[in-house]
């Protein structure tokens, strides 16, 4: 890693990070102007996080930005408070209906991720040296030594590992969502790159005889994690389409209208982030559960989740629950 490049990177951007931290720490209600400024700083920090993940992985700077972006996302797009009944109605009816309504974006996101996986795996399978382009050096070194880099999780307290994993996943979700504002190119690039990275790692593990061990680690949390990536990517694609084709509305109005659906589509998957963190912190690195049972657990959770999303429907329009669900869906997603 080029330390001078890292220092230049920090010097050029630290003032924006500090300002974002100050805004997040400020007590009381925020004005519309403060929220707009907060949103601008958040987008800039998300872009910096993407650069840090690509150029300076594993550094304190990357970890700091991951936490900062995660906090900002939760502050800016925190849903308005709703009654327990409205929240139940949202998850029982409105959220599955929203996923079904935006099904073409969900399908597009899934295809981008799978195409990326196929591309990454194909490159490394055809030419193992291709891993040098798609697999980080630390992971390659670990696989060459016939070890899993994930073994380090065994030395970390599960609750600490789960908190770190949840924060990182929230930052990835935020990047996929916010990237939609870049004409939809953000989620397209991130889904394809993440898929290519995963496919390349799997192919590299196979090349070194470590595929079974790696699949044993990811089996419990991987299917759910990929599902959340797809939903977050779909939310970003919704935003991107609103920017590209606002239709009869102005772009600002299209973003306001479609942005509400995109926010709910992304944040509706937030409970799954907690499940991923628990599984990856407690179950995946453990040896107390056989790999076959981990795989069965991961597939069962993903199947149950998609069955819920694709088979549940909205209740009748006149019911009290439907009114609660619609009220929650219409709520403004601004920080209080």
C-alpha positions as CSV (number, residue, x, y, z in Angstrom):
1,X,0.0,0.0,0.0
2,X,1.3,3.5,-0.9
3,X,1.3,5.4,2.4
4,X,1.9,8.7,0.8
5,X,-1.2,8.2,-1.4
6,X,-3.2,7.4,1.7
7,X,-2.0,10.5,3.5
8,X,-2.8,12.7,0.5
9,X,-6.3,11.0,0.4
10,X,-6.9,11.8,4.0
11,X,-5.6,15.4,3.9
12,X,-7.8,16.2,0.9
13,X,-11.0,14.8,2.4
14,X,-10.8,14.9,6.2
15,X,-12.4,18.3,6.5
16,X,-15.6,16.9,4.9
17,X,-15.6,13.9,7.2
18,X,-15.1,16.0,10.3
19,X,-18.0,18.3,9.2
20,X,-20.2,15.3,8.7
21,X,-19.3,13.9,12.1
22,X,-20.2,17.3,13.7
23,X,-23.5,17.4,12.0
24,X,-24.4,13.9,13.1
25,X,-23.4,14.7,16.7
26,X,-25.4,17.9,16.8
27,X,-28.4,17.6,19.1
28,X,-32.0,18.7,18.4
29,X,-34.1,18.8,15.2
30,X,-32.4,19.7,11.9
31,X,-33.6,22.3,9.5
32,X,-34.2,21.4,5.8
33,X,-31.0,23.2,4.9
34,X,-29.0,21.2,7.4
35,X,-30.5,18.0,6.1
36,X,-29.7,18.9,2.5
37,X,-26.1,19.7,3.5
38,X,-25.9,16.5,5.5
39,X,-27.1,14.5,2.4
40,X,-24.4,16.2,0.3
41,X,-21.7,15.3,2.8
42,X,-23.0,11.8,3.1
43,X,-22.8,11.2,-0.7
44,X,-19.3,12.6,-0.7
45,X,-18.3,10.3,2.1
46,X,-19.9,7.3,0.3
47,X,-17.8,8.1,-2.7
48,X,-14.7,8.3,-0.5
49,X,-15.6,5.0,1.1
50,X,-15.8,3.3,-2.3
51,X,-12.3,4.8,-3.1
52,X,-10.9,3.6,0.2
53,X,-12.3,0.1,-0.2
54,X,-10.7,-0.1,-3.7
55,X,-7.3,1.6,-2.9
56,X,-6.7,1.2,0.8
57,X,-8.6,-2.0,2.0
58,X,-8.2,-3.0,5.6
59,X,-6.9,0.4,6.8
60,X,-8.2,2.5,9.7
61,X,-9.4,5.0,7.1
62,X,-11.6,2.4,5.5
63,X,-13.0,1.3,8.8
64,X,-13.6,4.9,9.9
65,X,-15.5,5.7,6.7
66,X,-17.5,2.5,7.0
67,X,-18.8,3.6,10.4
68,X,-19.3,7.2,9.4
69,X,-21.3,6.3,6.2
70,X,-23.4,3.8,8.2
71,X,-24.3,6.4,10.8
72,X,-25.1,9.0,8.2
73,X,-27.4,6.6,6.3
74,X,-29.3,5.8,9.4
75,X,-29.7,9.4,10.3
76,X,-30.8,10.8,6.9
77,X,-33.1,7.9,5.9
78,X,-34.5,7.0,9.2
79,X,-38.2,6.3,8.8
80,X,-40.7,8.3,10.7
81,X,-41.9,6.8,13.9
82,X,-44.9,4.6,13.5
83,X,-47.1,2.7,15.8
84,X,-46.4,-1.0,16.3
85,X,-49.5,-1.9,14.4
86,X,-48.5,0.2,11.4
87,X,-45.0,-1.4,11.5
88,X,-46.5,-4.8,11.6
89,X,-48.8,-3.9,8.7
90,X,-45.9,-2.5,6.7
91,X,-43.9,-5.8,6.9
92,X,-47.0,-8.0,6.6
93,X,-48.4,-6.4,3.6
94,X,-46.9,-3.1,2.3
95,X,-43.3,-4.2,2.0
96,X,-43.9,-7.5,0.1
97,X,-46.3,-5.6,-2.2
98,X,-43.6,-2.9,-2.8
99,X,-41.0,-5.6,-3.7
100,X,-43.5,-7.2,-6.1
101,X,-44.4,-3.8,-7.7
102,X,-40.7,-3.1,-8.2
103,X,-40.0,-6.7,-9.4
104,X,-38.3,-5.7,-12.6
105,X,-35.6,-3.8,-10.7
106,X,-35.2,-6.7,-8.2
107,X,-34.7,-9.1,-11.2
108,X,-32.3,-6.7,-12.9
109,X,-30.2,-6.4,-9.7
110,X,-30.2,-10.2,-9.3
111,X,-29.1,-10.6,-12.9
112,X,-26.3,-8.1,-12.5
113,X,-25.0,-9.8,-9.4
114,X,-25.1,-13.3,-11.0
115,X,-23.5,-12.0,-14.3
116,X,-20.7,-10.5,-12.2
117,X,-20.2,-13.8,-10.4
118,X,-20.1,-15.7,-13.6
119,X,-17.6,-13.2,-15.1
120,X,-15.3,-13.3,-12.1
121,X,-15.4,-17.1,-11.8
122,X,-14.9,-17.5,-15.6
123,X,-11.9,-15.2,-15.7
124,X,-10.0,-17.0,-12.9
125,X,-11.0,-20.5,-14.1
126,X,-9.7,-19.7,-17.6
127,X,-6.6,-18.0,-16.3
128,X,-5.7,-18.4,-12.6
129,X,-3.4,-15.4,-12.8
130,X,-6.6,-13.3,-13.4
131,X,-7.1,-13.6,-9.6
132,X,-4.4,-10.9,-9.3
133,X,-6.9,-8.4,-10.8
134,X,-10.0,-9.5,-8.8
135,X,-8.9,-11.0,-5.5
136,X,-7.1,-9.0,-2.9
137,X,-3.5,-10.0,-2.2
138,X,-4.3,-10.9,1.4
139,X,-7.0,-13.4,0.4
140,X,-4.8,-14.9,-2.3
141,X,-1.9,-15.3,0.1
142,X,-4.3,-17.0,2.6
143,X,-5.6,-19.4,0.0
144,X,-2.1,-20.2,-1.3
145,X,-1.2,-21.2,2.3
146,X,-4.3,-23.4,2.4
147,X,-5.9,-21.3,5.1
148,X,-9.1,-19.2,5.2
149,X,-8.6,-15.5,6.0
150,X,-12.0,-15.7,7.8
151,X,-10.4,-17.8,10.6
152,X,-9.4,-14.5,12.3
153,X,-13.1,-14.2,13.3
154,X,-12.5,-17.0,15.7
155,X,-10.2,-14.8,17.7
156,X,-12.8,-12.0,18.0
157,X,-15.6,-11.9,20.4
158,X,-18.8,-12.8,18.5
159,X,-20.7,-9.6,19.6
160,X,-17.8,-7.4,18.4
161,X,-17.6,-9.2,15.1
162,X,-21.4,-9.0,14.7
163,X,-21.4,-5.2,15.3
164,X,-18.6,-4.6,12.8
165,X,-20.3,-6.8,10.2
166,X,-23.6,-5.0,10.7
167,X,-21.9,-1.6,10.3
168,X,-20.1,-2.7,7.1
169,X,-23.2,-4.2,5.6
170,X,-25.2,-1.0,6.3
171,X,-22.5,1.0,4.5
172,X,-22.6,-1.3,1.5
173,X,-26.4,-1.0,1.5
174,X,-26.1,2.8,1.6
175,X,-23.6,2.8,-1.3
176,X,-25.8,0.8,-3.5
177,X,-28.8,3.0,-2.7
178,X,-27.0,6.4,-3.0
179,X,-25.2,5.2,-6.2
180,X,-28.5,5.3,-8.0
181,X,-28.3,9.0,-8.1
182,X,-25.4,8.6,-10.6
183,X,-27.8,7.8,-13.4
184,X,-28.1,4.3,-11.9
185,X,-24.5,3.6,-12.7
186,X,-23.6,3.2,-9.1
187,X,-25.6,0.1,-8.3
188,X,-24.8,-1.4,-11.8
189,X,-21.1,-1.1,-11.1
190,X,-21.3,-2.2,-7.5
191,X,-23.4,-5.2,-8.1
192,X,-21.3,-6.3,-11.0
193,X,-18.0,-5.7,-9.2
194,X,-19.2,-7.4,-6.0
195,X,-20.4,-10.4,-8.0
196,X,-17.1,-10.6,-9.9
197,X,-15.2,-10.4,-6.7
198,X,-17.2,-13.2,-5.1
199,X,-17.0,-15.4,-8.2
200,X,-13.3,-14.8,-8.5
201,X,-12.7,-15.7,-4.8
202,X,-14.7,-18.9,-5.2
203,X,-12.8,-19.9,-8.3
204,X,-9.5,-19.0,-6.7
205,X,-10.4,-21.1,-3.7
206,X,-11.3,-24.0,-6.0
207,X,-7.9,-23.6,-7.7
208,X,-6.2,-24.0,-4.3
209,X,-8.4,-26.8,-3.1
210,X,-10.1,-24.6,-0.5
211,X,-13.6,-24.3,-2.1
212,X,-15.3,-26.7,0.3
213,X,-13.9,-24.9,3.4
214,X,-14.9,-21.5,2.0
215,X,-18.4,-22.7,1.1
216,X,-18.7,-24.1,4.6
217,X,-18.0,-20.7,6.0
218,X,-20.4,-18.7,3.8
219,X,-23.2,-21.2,3.7
220,X,-25.1,-20.0,6.7
221,X,-25.1,-16.2,6.0
222,X,-24.3,-16.0,2.3
223,X,-27.8,-16.6,0.7
224,X,-29.4,-14.0,3.0
225,X,-26.5,-11.5,2.4
226,X,-26.8,-11.8,-1.4
227,X,-30.6,-11.3,-1.1
228,X,-30.1,-8.0,0.8
229,X,-27.6,-6.9,-1.8
230,X,-30.2,-7.5,-4.5
231,X,-32.8,-5.5,-2.7
232,X,-30.5,-2.6,-2.0
233,X,-29.3,-2.7,-5.6
234,X,-32.9,-2.7,-6.8
235,X,-33.5,0.5,-4.7
236,X,-30.6,2.2,-6.3
237,X,-31.9,1.2,-9.8
238,X,-35.3,2.7,-8.9
239,X,-33.5,6.0,-8.1
240,X,-31.4,5.8,-11.3
241,X,-34.5,5.2,-13.5
242,X,-36.2,8.3,-11.9
243,X,-33.1,10.4,-12.8
244,X,-32.9,9.0,-16.4
245,X,-36.7,8.9,-17.2
246,X,-38.7,11.3,-14.9
247,X,-41.7,11.0,-17.3
248,X,-44.3,13.7,-16.8
249,X,-42.7,15.0,-13.7
250,X,-39.6,17.2,-13.3
251,X,-36.5,15.2,-12.2
252,X,-36.7,16.7,-8.7
253,X,-40.4,15.6,-8.4
254,X,-39.6,12.2,-9.8
255,X,-36.8,11.7,-7.3
256,X,-39.1,12.8,-4.5
257,X,-41.9,10.4,-5.5
258,X,-39.7,7.4,-6.5
259,X,-37.1,8.2,-3.8
260,X,-39.7,7.4,-1.1
261,X,-40.3,3.9,-2.6
262,X,-36.5,3.4,-3.0
263,X,-35.9,4.3,0.6
264,X,-38.5,1.9,1.8
265,X,-37.3,-0.8,-0.5
266,X,-33.8,-0.5,0.9
267,X,-34.6,0.0,4.6
268,X,-37.3,-2.7,4.5
269,X,-34.4,-5.2,4.3
270,X,-32.7,-3.7,7.4
271,X,-33.9,-6.5,9.8
272,X,-32.1,-9.0,7.6
273,X,-28.8,-7.1,8.2
274,X,-29.2,-8.0,11.9
275,X,-29.7,-11.7,11.0
276,X,-26.6,-11.6,8.7
277,X,-24.5,-10.1,11.5
278,X,-25.6,-12.7,14.0
279,X,-25.0,-15.6,11.6
280,X,-21.7,-14.3,10.4
281,X,-20.5,-13.5,13.9
282,X,-21.8,-16.6,15.8
283,X,-22.6,-19.4,13.3
284,X,-20.4,-19.1,10.2
285,X,-17.0,-19.2,11.9
286,X,-18.0,-21.8,14.5
287,X,-17.1,-25.5,14.3
288,X,-20.0,-26.6,16.4
289,X,-22.4,-26.8,13.5
290,X,-21.5,-29.1,10.5
291,X,-21.2,-27.5,7.1
292,X,-24.2,-29.3,5.8
293,X,-26.5,-27.9,8.5
294,X,-25.0,-24.4,7.9
295,X,-26.0,-24.7,4.2
296,X,-29.4,-26.0,5.1
297,X,-29.9,-23.1,7.5
298,X,-28.8,-20.5,5.0
299,X,-30.9,-21.8,2.1
300,X,-33.9,-22.2,4.4
301,X,-33.7,-18.6,5.6
302,X,-33.3,-17.3,2.1
303,X,-36.1,-19.4,0.7
304,X,-38.4,-18.3,3.6
305,X,-37.5,-14.7,3.0
306,X,-38.2,-14.7,-0.8
307,X,-41.4,-16.8,-0.2
308,X,-42.6,-14.1,2.1
309,X,-41.7,-11.3,-0.3
310,X,-43.2,-12.9,-3.4
311,X,-46.2,-14.6,-2.0
312,X,-47.5,-12.1,0.6
313,X,-49.8,-9.4,-0.7
314,X,-51.6,-6.3,0.3
315,X,-54.8,-6.6,2.3
316,X,-58.1,-5.2,1.1
317,X,-57.9,-1.5,0.5
318,X,-60.5,-0.6,3.1
319,X,-59.0,-2.6,6.0
320,X,-57.4,-0.8,9.0
321,X,-54.2,-2.6,8.4
322,X,-54.0,-1.5,4.8
323,X,-54.5,2.1,5.9
324,X,-51.7,1.8,8.5
325,X,-49.4,0.2,5.9
326,X,-50.2,3.0,3.4
327,X,-49.6,5.6,6.0
328,X,-46.2,4.2,6.9
329,X,-45.3,3.9,3.2
330,X,-46.2,7.6,2.7
331,X,-44.2,8.8,5.7
332,X,-41.4,11.2,5.0
333,X,-38.0,9.6,5.5
334,X,-36.2,12.5,7.1
335,X,-34.4,12.6,10.4
336,X,-36.4,14.0,13.3
